[in-house]
Amino acid sequence: MPQRPYLPLPWPALLLLAALFLVTGLVGPAPWKGEDAIHLGVAWEFTQGAPWYAPRLADTAFNEAPLYHWVAALAGSLLAPFTAFHNGVRLTNLLWLGLTLACLAMLARRTRDKEAERVTPYLLLGGIGLVVHGHEAQPQLAVMATQALGLWAAALLIDKPWRGLAPGGLALGGAYLAGGLQGTLPVALLLAAAPLFPPPRPHVPAWLAETQPAPKTSRLPALAALLAALALGAGLAALWLAPLAEYAPNRFSAWQAADLASLNDGGGPRHLLDLLALLAWFAWVPLPLAGWTLWRRRHALASPVVALPLVLLVGNLLVHAWAATQAPDALIFYVPLTALAALEATRLRKGAAAAYSWFAVITFTLAAAYIWLGWTAMVVQWPEPLVRTLHRLTPGFTAEVSWSGLALALAVTAMWGWLLYRASQIRTTAERSLFRGPTHWLAGLTLVWVLLVALWLPWLEYGRGYDGTFAAMRQAMPADAAPACVSVRLPPTLKALVRYETGWTVKSERRGRESCDWLLIQTAPGEERSQPGWERVWEGHRPGERSERLRLFRRD
């Protein structure tokens, strides 16, 4: 007698899996050098008196769209009685990812395909790029959410144009406030394409229409709703731009220049090649599954269910083709790729479905085994070759067992073992679930991420964090000489960390040399250590750091 199918997972189990993946790592880790520190620093400045319409990083203007930082500052302040500010900032990622998932699920529901609707969370959360960038302060998550909202609004404009007005306007205005022109232009192109599709026929949603001839009915309601959505989006953007132009005209001009420059930095077509190379691994696994959908539905590319995500995908490619793209910027491609992949992800051929599943099982089982082996090397000092490697990377680190982290790691490992056991009990093709590939991939990705945070976080923070470095810097200073003003020669990410971790007034070197009594600089290990007119009181670096040195000087 065949066993009861264990896939797709029931909604409570899927919610637990998603919560494990998303929440783990949001709360707890200290701010690290990189995007996390920069955007945390911008949100922090709003709580320290920066005008809401003029974001800044320490004493420097920050010419990027502010929506993510507004919400992050509000959340960090509201949650301050319960957790650290940076934890509250990162928790806003749940809002943006939740909105993205909700919009994509509602979009998939319009296909009347329950499998497409149910597989959507697996595909979006299974993107490799979310492992790191989904757990740091990252404005591109807000752009993702607004583009997903725009995709759903475009579908509504075809069938029920007046219901698509409000989400379309919110998507346009939100995309501009979250990502400037880079976020807005693809959404505008998407919404403008919606009225081009056939109007609805009685009892047959236009969203599903592929080759049937459409009745000759007016598209004026869709065009009117589109124009109203454009007006609503422009009004939302003006709520920020008008105060910025009135109270900080120089900042308004700088923002316009930076926003236009983000579309073309003069690098030429090579940026498109770099972007495609980035997506080849960053967008795994939605990218190959989206390609499978396009092949399977190659005779119905003009149907809205395929064409609208394709329009958004092409729009994103166009706006990013002429400027350098960093890895976080590629997050927005998850929206159209997931919408496309969901249509045929559960209809892979038998061999491809088995390969997808077993590739996930083998890859993540081996990765989990290596993480456990690394934890063993930290705690019991075995095996010796791995112990020597870890000591070389982070000299001086001493591991202590975190019983809560160990319990979490054992729990997720047991869950992974249960999932593999259930998969091994399926003997016939008829019993195999079409969801086994997406489920094994997301479960394996969750396993590896949770193990890394639960077992390796102390080691990672010891080598990458600056808590110990800043503590040593404070100890080297006279007890009565805590500086109120520090002039710095630091990259933006370190400037943000110093400002957030110490609370000092931080000024760039050009502005602060005359007004501040302390100077903090970053140099390479072999560079000159002395500064005329300044006395060096401390020099330090992160454990295992080979490329940078921090040096603190006091005015003579």
C-alpha positions in Angstrom: 0.0 0.0 0.0 1.6 3.3 -1.0 2.5 5.7 1.8 0.6 8.9 2.3 2.4 11.7 0.3 4.6 13.9 2.5 4.9 16.6 -0.1 4.1 19.4 -0.7 4.6 20.3 2.9 1.5 21.4 4.8 1.3 25.2 5.3 2.3 25.1 9.0 5.4 23.1 8.1 6.3 25.5 5.2 5.8 28.5 7.5 8.2 26.9 10.1 10.7 26.2 7.3 10.5 29.8 6.0 10.7 31.2 9.5 13.8 29.2 10.3 15.5 30.4 7.1 14.4 34.1 7.4 14.7 34.8 11.1 17.9 32.9 11.8 20.7 35.5 11.4 18.5 38.6 11.5 18.7 38.9 15.2 21.9 38.5 17.1 24.9 39.1 14.7 26.6 42.5 15.3 26.9 44.8 12.3 29.5 43.7 9.8 31.6 45.6 7.4 29.8 46.1 4.1 26.2 46.9 2.9 24.8 46.0 6.3 26.9 48.6 8.1 26.2 51.4 5.6 22.4 51.0 5.5 22.2 50.5 9.3 24.2 53.7 9.6 21.8 55.7 7.4 18.8 54.5 9.4 20.7 55.3 12.7 21.2 58.9 11.6 17.5 59.4 11.2 17.2 58.7 14.9 20.0 61.1 15.7 18.5 64.2 14.1 19.0 63.8 10.4 16.1 65.4 8.5 13.7 62.7 7.2 14.0 64.1 3.6 17.8 64.2 3.5 19.5 60.9 4.5 23.1 61.0 5.5 25.9 58.7 6.5 27.7 60.3 9.5 28.5 63.8 8.1 28.2 62.9 4.4 25.1 63.2 2.2 23.7 59.8 1.2 22.3 60.1 -2.3 20.1 57.0 -2.5 16.4 56.4 -2.2 15.3 56.5 1.5 12.2 54.3 1.8 14.0 51.3 3.3 15.9 53.5 5.8 12.7 55.3 6.9 11.0 52.0 7.7 14.2 50.6 9.3 14.6 53.7 11.5 11.0 53.4 12.6 11.3 49.7 13.4 14.6 50.1 15.1 13.2 52.8 17.4 9.9 51.0 18.2 11.8 47.7 19.0 14.6 49.4 21.0 13.0 48.4 24.4 13.2 44.8 23.3 16.3 44.4 21.2 19.3 46.2 19.8 18.7 48.8 17.1 20.5 46.8 14.4 18.3 43.8 15.1 15.1 45.9 14.7 16.5 47.3 11.4 17.1 43.8 10.0 13.7 42.6 11.1 12.1 44.9 8.5 13.4 42.4 5.9 10.5 40.2 7.0 8.1 42.9 5.9 9.6 43.3 2.5 10.0 39.6 1.8 6.5 38.9 3.1 5.0 41.5 0.8 7.0 40.0 -2.1 5.8 36.5 -1.4 2.2 37.7 -1.0 2.1 39.5 -4.3 3.8 36.6 -6.2 1.4 34.1 -4.6 -1.7 36.2 -5.6 -0.2 36.5 -9.1 0.2 32.7 -9.3 -3.4 32.2 -7.9 -4.7 34.1 -11.0 -3.3 31.2 -13.1 -5.8 28.9 -11.4 -2.9 26.5 -11.0 -2.6 25.4 -7.3 0.8 23.9 -7.9 2.2 27.2 -9.2 0.8 29.0 -6.2 2.2 26.5 -3.7 5.7 26.3 -5.3 6.2 30.0 -5.4 7.6 30.4 -1.8 10.0 27.5 -2.4 11.4 29.2 -5.5 11.7 32.7 -4.1 13.3 31.7 -0.7 15.5 29.2 -2.4 17.5 31.8 -4.3 21.1 31.7 -3.3 21.4 35.5 -3.1 19.0 35.7 -0.2 21.3 33.6 2.1 23.4 36.7 2.8 21.6 39.7 1.4 18.3 38.6 2.9 19.8 38.8 6.4 21.4 42.2 6.2 20.1 45.7 6.0 19.4 45.8 2.3 17.3 48.4 0.4 17.0 46.1 -2.6 14.5 44.0 -0.7 12.2 47.0 -0.7 12.6 47.4 -4.5 11.8 43.6 -4.8 8.6 44.1 -2.9 7.5 47.1 -5.0 8.2 45.3 -8.3 6.2 42.3 -7.1 3.4 44.6 -6.3 3.7 46.2 -9.7 3.5 42.7 -11.4 0.3 41.9 -9.5 -1.1 45.3 -10.4 -0.3 44.8 -14.1 -2.3 41.5 -14.0 -5.2 43.3 -12.4 -5.2 46.1 -15.0 -6.0 43.6 -17.7 -9.0 42.0 -16.1 -10.2 44.5 -13.5 -8.5 47.8 -14.3 -10.0 49.9 -11.4 -8.8 47.3 -8.9 -5.3 47.6 -10.3 -5.2 51.4 -9.9 -4.2 51.6 -6.2 -1.6 48.8 -6.2 -0.2 50.2 -9.5 0.2 53.7 -8.1 1.7 52.3 -4.8 4.1 50.2 -6.8 5.3 53.1 -8.9 5.7 55.5 -6.0 7.2 52.9 -3.8 9.6 51.8 -6.5 10.9 55.4 -6.8 11.2 55.9 -3.1 12.9 52.5 -2.7 15.2 52.5 -5.7 15.0 55.7 -7.8 14.8 55.4 -11.5 16.4 52.0 -11.5 13.5 50.6 -9.6 10.8 52.7 -11.2 11.4 52.4 -15.0 10.8 48.6 -15.1 7.6 49.0 -13.2 6.4 51.8 -15.4 7.2 49.7 -18.5 5.3 46.8 -17.0 2.2 48.8 -16.2 2.3 50.5 -19.6 2.3 47.1 -21.3 -0.8 45.8 -19.4 -3.4 47.6 -21.6 -1.9 46.1 -24.7 -3.2 42.6 -23.9 -6.6 41.4 -25.0 -9.6 42.6 -22.9 -11.4 40.0 -20.8 -14.0 37.7 -22.3 -17.1 36.6 -20.3 -16.2 33.9 -17.7 -12.7 33.5 -19.1 -10.0 35.7 -17.3 -7.8 37.5 -19.8 -4.9 36.4 -17.6 -5.4 32.9 -18.9 -6.2 33.8 -22.5 -3.5 32.6 -24.9 -4.7 31.9 -28.5 -8.4 32.6 -28.3 -9.5 35.6 -30.3 -10.5 38.5 -28.0 -13.8 40.4 -28.4 -13.6 43.9 -29.7 -14.2 45.9 -26.6 -12.8 49.2 -25.4 -9.5 49.4 -23.6 -10.3 52.9 -22.3 -10.9 51.7 -18.7 -7.5 50.1 -18.6 -5.8 53.2 -20.0 -7.7 55.5 -17.6 -6.7 53.3 -14.7 -3.1 53.3 -15.9 -3.0 57.1 -16.1 -4.5 57.4 -12.6 -1.9 54.9 -11.3 0.9 57.0 -12.9 -0.6 60.2 -11.2 -0.8 58.4 -7.8 2.8 57.2 -8.1 4.1 60.7 -9.1 2.2 62.1 -6.1 3.8 59.6 -3.7 7.3 60.4 -5.1 6.5 64.2 -4.7 5.9 63.7 -1.0 9.6 63.3 -0.7 11.0 65.3 -3.6 9.1 68.5 -2.8 10.5 68.9 0.8 13.9 67.9 -0.4 13.9 70.5 -3.2 12.5 73.2 -0.9 14.6 72.7 2.2 17.8 71.2 0.7 18.1 72.3 -2.9 21.7 71.3 -3.2 20.8 67.8 -2.0 18.0 67.7 -4.5 20.4 68.5 -7.3 22.9 65.9 -6.0 20.1 63.3 -5.8 19.0 63.9 -9.4 22.6 63.7 -10.7 23.2 60.5 -8.8 19.9 58.9 -9.9 20.6 59.6 -13.5 24.2 58.4 -13.2 22.9 55.1 -11.8 21.5 54.3 -15.3 24.8 54.8 -17.2 28.3 55.1 -15.8 30.0 55.0 -19.1 31.2 51.4 -18.8 29.4 50.2 -22.0 28.1 46.8 -22.9 30.6 45.0 -20.7 28.3 45.7 -17.8 25.6 43.6 -19.4 28.0 40.6 -19.7 29.1 41.1 -16.1 25.4 41.1 -15.0 24.6 37.9 -16.9 27.6 36.2 -15.4 26.4 37.3 -11.9 22.9 36.0 -12.5 24.2 32.6 -13.7 25.0 31.7 -10.0 23.2 34.4 -8.0 19.8 33.6 -9.4 20.1 29.8 -9.0 17.6 28.0 -8.9 14.8 30.4 -10.3 16.9 31.2 -13.4 17.1 27.7 -15.0 13.5 26.9 -14.1 12.4 30.2 -15.7 14.2 29.1 -18.8 12.3 25.8 -18.7 9.0 27.7 -18.5 9.9 29.8 -21.5 10.8 26.7 -23.5 7.6 24.8 -22.5 5.4 27.8 -23.3 7.3 29.1 -26.3 4.2 29.0 -28.4 2.3 31.1 -25.9 4.8 33.9 -25.1 2.2 36.5 -25.8 -0.1 35.3 -23.1 -0.1 37.7 -20.1 0.9 35.0 -17.7 4.2 34.7 -19.5 4.6 38.1 -21.1 4.2 40.3 -18.1 7.0 38.7 -16.0 9.1 38.7 -19.2 8.5 42.4 -19.7 9.7 43.1 -16.1 12.7 40.9 -16.6 13.7 42.7 -19.8 13.1 46.1 -18.2 15.4 45.2 -15.3 18.1 44.0 -17.7 17.8 47.3 -19.7 18.2 49.6 -16.7 21.1 47.6 -15.3 22.9 47.0 -18.6 24.9 50.2 -18.8 26.0 50.6 -15.2 28.1 48.4 -12.9 25.8 46.0 -10.9 26.7 44.8 -7.4 25.4 41.5 -6.1 22.6 43.0 -4.0 21.3 44.9 -7.0 20.5 41.5 -8.7 17.9 40.6 -6.0 15.2 42.4 -8.1 15.6 39.7 -10.8 14.1 37.2 -8.4 10.6 38.7 -8.9 10.2 38.0 -12.6 12.3 34.8 -12.6 10.2 33.4 -9.7 6.9 34.3 -11.4 8.1 32.5 -14.6 9.6 29.5 -12.8 6.5 28.8 -10.8 4.5 28.1 -13.9 6.4 24.9 -14.9 8.6 24.1 -11.9 6.5 21.1 -10.9 6.3 19.8 -14.5 10.0 18.9 -15.1 10.8 15.7 -16.9 11.4 12.8 -14.7 15.2 12.8 -15.1 15.5 16.5 -14.6 13.3 16.4 -11.5 15.3 13.6 -10.0 18.6 15.4 -10.8 17.3 18.6 -9.2 16.3 16.7 -6.0 19.4 14.6 -5.6 21.7 17.5 -6.4 20.2 19.4 -3.5 20.4 16.4 -1.2 24.0 15.6 -2.0 25.2 19.2 -2.0 23.6 20.3 1.2 24.3 17.0 3.1 28.0 17.4 2.3 28.0 21.1 3.2 26.3 20.3 6.5 28.8 17.6 7.3 31.6 20.0 6.7 30.1 22.6 9.0 29.7 20.0 11.8 33.3 19.0 11.2 34.5 22.6 11.4 32.6 23.0 14.7 34.2 19.9 16.0 37.6 21.3 15.1 36.8 24.5 17.0 35.5 22.8 20.2 37.5 19.5 20.5 40.5 20.5 18.4 40.1 17.7 15.9 41.0 17.0 13.0 44.3 18.8 13.3 44.7 20.0 9.7 41.4 21.9 10.0 42.3 23.2 13.4 45.5 24.7 12.0 43.6 26.3 9.2 41.1 27.9 11.5 43.8 29.2 13.9 45.6 30.7 10.9 42.5 32.5 9.8 41.5 33.8 13.3 44.5 33.7 15.6 43.6 33.8 19.3 40.0 32.5 18.9 38.8 30.2 21.7 35.5 28.4 21.0 32.9 28.0 23.7 29.9 25.7 23.4 26.6 27.5 23.0 24.0 25.0 24.2 21.1 26.9 22.6 23.0 27.0 19.3 23.9 23.3 19.6 20.3 22.4 20.3 19.1 24.4 17.3 21.8 22.7 15.1 20.8 19.3 16.2 17.1 20.0 15.6 17.5 21.2 12.0 19.9 18.3 11.3 17.3 15.8 12.6 14.6 17.5 10.5 16.8 17.1 7.4 17.4 13.4 8.3 13.6 12.9 8.6 13.0 14.5 5.2 15.6 12.3 3.6 14.2 9.2 5.3 10.7 9.9 4.0 12.1 10.5 0.5 13.9 7.1 0.7 10.6 5.3 1.5 9.0 6.3 -1.8 9.4 3.4 -4.2 7.3 4.1 -7.2 7.1 7.0 -9.6 3.4 7.5 -8.9 4.2 8.2 -5.2 6.9 10.8 -5.9 5.9 14.3 -5.4 6.5 17.0 -8.0 7.6 19.2 -5.1 10.5 17.1 -4.0 13.1 19.2 -5.9 12.0 22.6 -4.6 11.4 21.2 -1.1 14.8 19.5 -0.8 16.5 22.6 -2.1 14.9 25.1 0.3 15.2 22.6 3.2 18.9 22.0 2.4 19.6 25.7 2.1 17.9 26.3 5.4 19.9 23.5 7.0 23.2 25.0 5.9 22.3 28.6 6.8 21.0 27.6 10.3 24.1 25.5 11.0 26.4 28.3 10.0 24.7 30.7 12.3 24.2 28.3 15.2 27.7 26.7 15.2 30.0 29.1 13.4 28.7 32.6 14.3 31.1 33.2 17.2 34.0 32.3 14.9 32.7 34.5 12.1 32.1 37.5 14.4 35.5 37.2 15.9 37.2 37.5 12.5 34.7 39.8 10.7 33.2 41.9 13.5 34.7 45.1 15.0 33.5 44.8 18.5 36.8 43.6 19.9 38.7 46.1 17.8 36.7 49.1 19.1 36.9 47.8 22.7 40.7 47.7 22.4 40.7 51.2 21.0 38.6 52.5 23.9 40.9 50.9 26.4 43.9 52.6 24.9 42.4 56.0 25.4 42.6 58.0 28.7 39.7 57.3 30.9 38.7 61.0 31.0 39.3 61.6 27.3 36.4 60.0 25.5 36.3 62.0 22.3 33.2 63.9 21.3 34.5 64.6 17.8 36.7 62.3 15.7 38.1 63.1 12.3 38.3 60.0 10.1 39.9 58.8 7.0 37.8 55.7 6.5 35.7 54.0 3.9 31.9 54.6 4.3 31.3 51.2 5.8 33.8 51.7 8.6 32.7 55.3 9.1 29.2 54.0 9.7 30.4 51.4 12.2 32.5 53.8 14.2 29.5 56.2 14.4 27.0 53.5 15.4 29.2 51.5 17.8 30.8 54.5 19.6 28.3 57.3 19.3 31.0 59.8 18.6 30.6 62.7 16.3 32.4 61.5 13.1 33.6 63.9 10.5 35.5 63.3 7.3 39.2 64.2 7.5 38.8 67.3 5.3 36.1 68.7 7.6 37.3 67.5 10.9 41.1 68.1 11.0 40.6 71.6 12.3 37.7 71.0 14.6 38.3 67.6 16.1 41.0 66.6 18.6 41.2 63.0 17.5 42.0 61.4 14.1 41.2 57.8 13.1 42.6 56.5 9.8 42.7 53.2 7.9 45.9 52.3 6.2 47.6 49.3 4.8 50.0 47.5 7.1 53.2 48.8 5.5 52.1 52.5 5.1 53.6 55.4 7.1 52.3 55.4 10.6 53.1 59.0 11.7 50.8 62.1 11.1 52.4 65.5 11.5 50.9 67.4 14.4 49.3 64.2 15.8 50.4 61.7 18.4 49.5 58.0 17.8 47.8 56.5 20.8 46.6 53.2 19.4 46.9 50.8 16.4 44.9 47.7 15.8 43.0 45.4 13.4 40.6 42.5 13.4 42.1 39.1 14.2 43.5 37.6 11.0 43.1 40.8 9.1 46.0 41.3 6.6 45.0 44.2 4.4 44.0 47.0 6.8 45.2 48.7 10.0 43.3 51.2 12.1 45.3 54.0 13.8 44.0 56.5 16.3 45.8 59.8 16.8 45.4 62.6 19.3 46.2 66.2 18.5 49.6 67.3 19.9 
